[in-house]
Amino acid sequence: MVNSKADAELAVQMTKYPPLGSRGVGLARAQGYGEDFDAYVKSANDDTLLIVQIEHKDAVANIEEILSVPGV
C-alpha cells in the first residue's frame, strides 16, 4: 500500500532495474527474448509503468508528495 512519499520511493525501487531501482533480474529469462542484457534492462525500465492506487486517507493527505516521486 502506498500512503507516503517513502512508500512510493520503495515501490519505484522494487519495480525498476538498476540504475533506476533495485529490482532483481534473472538472466536466463531476460535473454530469452533475443535482446542483450543492457537492451533488456533499458526497455524494461522504459516500458514498465508504476501506477499507485490512492485508497487511504493518509495517501490522500500525501498525494502531492507521492506524485513528486520520479517513476510514479
TACOR-V765551 format. One record per run of one state. SS is the DSSP state (hx for helix, st for strand, lp for the rest). FROM is the first residue (numbers start at 0). TO is the last residue. Records with the same first field share a line. If there is no record, write none. Layout:
BEGIN
SS: FROM-TO, FROM-TO
END
This chain:
BEGIN
lp: 0-3, 15-15, 17-21, 23-25, 31-35, 47-55, 61-61, 67-71
hx: 4-14, 26-30, 36-46, 56-60, 62-66
st: 16-16, 22-22
END
